[in-house]
Amino acid sequence: MDEAIVQGVERLVAHVREVDGVRGFVARAMRAVPRHQFIPDVALVVPGDPEKAFVIDRERDPVTWRDMVYSEHAIVTQLDEGRTDIRAGAGAYTSSSSAPSTVAYLLTLLDPEPDDRVLEVGTGTGWTAALLDHLVGTQGAVTTIEVDGAVAARAAKNLAAASVGAHLVVGDGADGFPQGAPYDRVHVTCGVRKVPYAWIEQCRPGGVIVAPYCPGFGDNHVLRLVTLPDGTAVGRFPGYASYMMMRSQRPATYAPDDGSGLRRPTEVHPRTIGLAPPGADLAMAAITGLYAHIGREETRFLSYVLDPAAPGQWAVAIHHRGDAEHTVYQMGDRPLWDEVTDAYFRWVSWGKPGRERFGMTVTEEGQRVWLDMPDQVIGK
């Protein structure tokens, strides 16, 4: 590697080592598997504010390209499942190289050991598969699944050029890959609302599954599960992670407003729900099974709530700047806003537990979210 790349690698390693909890073995893997080998010549850099995303082009500006590759930023490599050219700079993000600090944090939680068999769900550029291959150190021990054939083809070229022996499969990662089972670790690089039981089924007892849990309600979370001999898995939410959703689990879209909704006042400020802390988000999502997100405008703050099973059932709570009163506009007959606020105040009555006090159990019948102990189930 030339000196500029070496310096970029060292900057990246220094950055990830500043992240709380990230262990040295991950930083060493990032030094051994340079990120630039897995980033396309033209890509979209996404800093903290997505509205400030910008295109990098290796041919036109190699210095900026290199500096961004070795920055802390996520780099989007596909828009609208390939229907939009990345140079357009705008569209739905459908594949990326995740922010290195997030990659490092999830790999630390996964804690793969030499000779482990690893299943990765979501190949993307191939960088994390290469990091995993380096960490386990055994030819063919890493199986990585990518749902998008074009993304998989590019990743295969990247892995071959870097002499990485991971086994790449094109398919739906929700099904796992039983031919390679049993696995010691499952590393998931896409958001899930429902944990596929296939991942538990294909793990050894004591296996570890690390996945971004994205229930569609406010904040998102890292989920770390350990598989048990009885075919179940139990774990907790140690921190934050937000990834693109698994394609088969993308959230429902809102049905259009046909004018039949009801408008009424609410005593609860929309910000109380929309800006609730992560523990409250987990509780509200589990108790209600609803999606929620916020909207910020110059003179308004909005909290949206949606029933994913019935897109015609939705509500929006609205605060107009300067007004003492707030309103709710509801489509459908399910009192979504009332359910969400009731769930929020249940969380308050529990003493406002943080994210780390919640956990999940996954069985063949489904998943259950609990508070403190697995027998204190609060929802799904």
N, C-alpha and C positions, 0 to 999 in steps of 0.2 A: 504493500500500500504506500501511496505517496504521503509526504509529511502532512499535507493539509487534511487528508482523510484520517490519519493517525490522531491528529489533534482533535478532529471532530469526534472520533470515537471516545477519546478521553473526556471531552466535555460531556458527552452523553452519559458515560459511566459515572462521572462526578454528579451529574444531575440525579440519576436514579438512586444513587447511594444516599442522597439527602432525604429520600422519601421514608417516612417512618415505617419500620418493620421490614423493609427490603433487605434481604440477606446478601452477603458477599458472593455467594455462588451464582446468583443471577447476574450481578454486575460483571463477573468474570466471563460468563457465557456471552454477554453482550459485547465484550471486548473480543471474544473469539469468533463471533458471528456478526460481522459488521452489517449495519442496517442498509447501507447504500446498495448492497447486492440485491435487495428485494424491492426497491422503489423504482417505478417506471420513470422514463425520461420526462414525461409530462404528467403532472399530478396537481392536486388541489390541497393547499395547506389550510388547516382549520385551527386558528388560534382560539383563545377563550371565547371570543364573540364570533359566532358563525357568520354574522353579517360582514365580518372583515376577512373572510376567506379569500385567498388569492392563488392564482395559478403559478406554478414553477415550471421552468422549461430548461432542461439540462443543456441543450444545444445553444439556446439564446443567452442564458445567464448561468453558467456552470457554478459560479461562486455562491449565488443565492440558493441554487438547487442543493448544493452540498451543505450549506449552512442550515437549511431547513430540514434536510434529512437527519442531521445530527442535532436538531433542536428537540424541545419537549413536546412538540405539537403532533397531533394526529394528522395523517396525510390520506386524503380520500383518493381512491384510485378508480372508482367507477360511479357514474351517475345514472339513475333511472334504469338500473340493470343493463347498462350499455347502450340504451337508446339515445342518450345525450352525450355528445363529445365532452370530454373532461375540460377542454379549453373554454367551454361555455361558462364554466365557473359557478353554475347554479343548477340545482335540480335535487332530487332525492338522493341522499348518500346511500349507496348499496354495497360498497366494499371499500376497505381501507387498510392502512397500517396504523394500528391503534397507538395512542400516546405512549411513549416508552415507559413513563412512570407507572401507567396502569398495567402494561404488560409485565413489568418487573414485580408489581405488587401481587398480581394474580399468580405468577409463577412461584413467588415466595410462599403463598398460601398452598399451592399445589405440592411443593416440596418433593419433586421427583428424585428418586435415588438411582444410582447406577444399576443398569439391567432391568429397571422397571419397564413394563409394557404400558404404553400410553396411547389413549385415543384422544385425538384433537377434533373438535367439532367447529368447523369454520376455518378453512386454510388461509383465505385472503391472499396476501402476497407471498406467503410461505415463510415469513421471518420467524414467527413463533414456533412453527414446526421445526425449523432449523435449530432454534434455541433448545427446544426439547430434545432433539436428536443429539445435540452436543451434551446435554445434561445427563442423559441416560447412557450414552456412549456405546450402544449396542446396535449393530447394523439391523435395520428392519424392525426395531422395537417400537417405533412411532408410526401410528396410522393416523392420517389426517383426511377429513372428509370435507368436501366443498360442494355446495348445491349448484353453483353456477359453472357451467362447462367452460365458458370463456375465461373466467377468473381462475379456474383450475388449470387451464392450459398455460396461462402466464406463470402461475405458481410452479408448475412442473418444470418450466424452463429455468426459473430462478433457482430452484432446488438442485437441478442438474448442474447448472453453472457453478454453484457453490459446493458441489460434490457432497450433497446431503442425501442420505439413503432412506429418508422417510417414505413410507408407502402412501401414495395419494390415491384417494377414491373419489369419484364423482357420484354424489347421491345426497339424500336428505339425512342430515346429521341427527335428526330426531330418532331415526331408526338405529343409530349406532352402526357398528360393523361387527356382527357376531362371528364372522370368520376369523377375526383376530383376537377374540376373547379367550380367556379372561384378562381384563386390564387391571393394572395397579393404580392407574391415574386416568381421569377424564378431564381434559382441559377444554373449556367452552369459550369461544370468542364471539358469541352472538347472544343477544338478550333473550331470555325466556320468561314467560308468564307461568307456564306449566312445565314442570320438570318431567321429561319423558322417562317412563319407567325402564325403557330399554337400557339406559345408561347404568342404572342400578343392577339390572339383570346381568349385564355383561362385565361387572366388576367382581373382583375377588372380595371376600370378607376382609374388612380393613382398608379397602380401596378408598381413594379420595376423589371427590368430584368438586371442581371449582367452576362456578358459572355466574354470569351477571344475571341477577334476578330483577326483572323489569315488569312489575305488575301493572304499569300504566297509570300509576297514581303518584304524582309528585316525584319525589326523589327515587333513584334506583339504588340497587344494593349488590354487594358481593355475597354469594351463598357458597358456603363450604360444607359439603356433606361427607360423612363417613358411612360406608356400607357395612351392614351387620350380617351375621351368619343366617338370620331368618329371612333374608331377601328384602329387607327394608334399608332405609338410609336416614340418618339423623344429622342435623347440623345447625349452624347459626349464621348470622349476617355480620361479619366482622368489619365491614366498611362500605365505601361507596364505589360503584362502577356503573357506567352507562355505555352500552354498546348498541349497535344496530340490531333490531329485532330479528330473530329467526324468521325466515320468510313465511313459514307455515303458521307463525303465531303473531303476525302483524295485527295491530289493533283495528277494530272496526271503525268505519267512518261515520260521521254524523249524517243523519237524514236531513234534508233541507227543511227549513222553517216554512210551514204551509199557512202560517197565520193563526192556527188554532190553539196556540199555547196560552197559558194563563200567567198573568203577572201579579205578583203580590209582594208585600214588604218582608224583609227578614231582619231580625235583630243582630244576627251574626255577621260581622264584617267579612266580606269575601277574602280578605287577606288572611284571616284567621285559619281558613282551610287551605288557601292557595300557597301560603308561605309557611305552613306547618313544618316542624322538624322531622327528620327521617323516621324516628320512632312512631310518630303520629301517622305518617304516610303508610308505614307498614301495617299499623293497626287498622286504619280506615280501609285500605285495600283488602285486607283479609276479611274484615267484618262484612263489608258491603259487596265485594266482588265487582266494584265499579272502576271505570277509568276516570281520571281527572287531570286537568292541566290548567295553566293560567294564561291570561292575555294581558299585556300591558300596552296601554295607549297613552297619549299625552294627557288626557283628561279623565281616563277611566282605568279601573282595575277590574278584571273579570276572572271568575273561577268557573270553569266548565266541568260538568259531570256527565258521563255517558254510561248507559247500560250496554255492555258489549254484546249481550245476547239479543238486544232489541234496539238497533240504532235509531229508531224513531222515538225512543225514550231518552231525553236529555234535558239538562237544565243549565242555566248560566246565572250566577249571582254577580251583580254589577254594583260597583261603587263609583259614583261620579265625584271627582275631586271637589272639595268644598261643601258637599252635601253631608248632612248628619244622618240621613236615612239611606238604606240600601234596598235593592229590589232583587227578586228572583223571577226569571222567566222560565217556565217549565213546559216542555213538550211531552205529551203522553200522561198517563194517569199514575205512574209510579212516583212517589214523593222523594226523588233522588236527593235533593238538597237536605231535606230533613234527615234522611238516613245517614248522610255523610256527617252532618253536624252532630247527630246523636252518637255516632262512632267516635268522633273527635272528643266529645266530652266524657265518653267512657274511658278513653285513653287518659284524659286529664284526671279522672277519678282514681285511676290506678297509680297515680304519682308521676305521670309523664315519663314512663320508661323509655330509655334510649334504644336505638337500633340493636345494640349488642345484647340486649336482654331477650330479644325475640329469636325464635328458631323455627325449623321446619322438619317434619317427618314425611318421607315419601314411601308409599307402599304401592302394591299393584293396583289398589283401588283408587289411588289419587294422593294428593298432598294435603297436609294440615299445618297451619301456622300456629305457634303457641308462644306463650309468655313465660319465661323463666324455666319451666319444666314441660316435657312432652305431654304430660297429662292435663295441662292447662291450655286447652285448645281454644283459639279465638276465631278461627275461620280457615278459609282455603287460600 
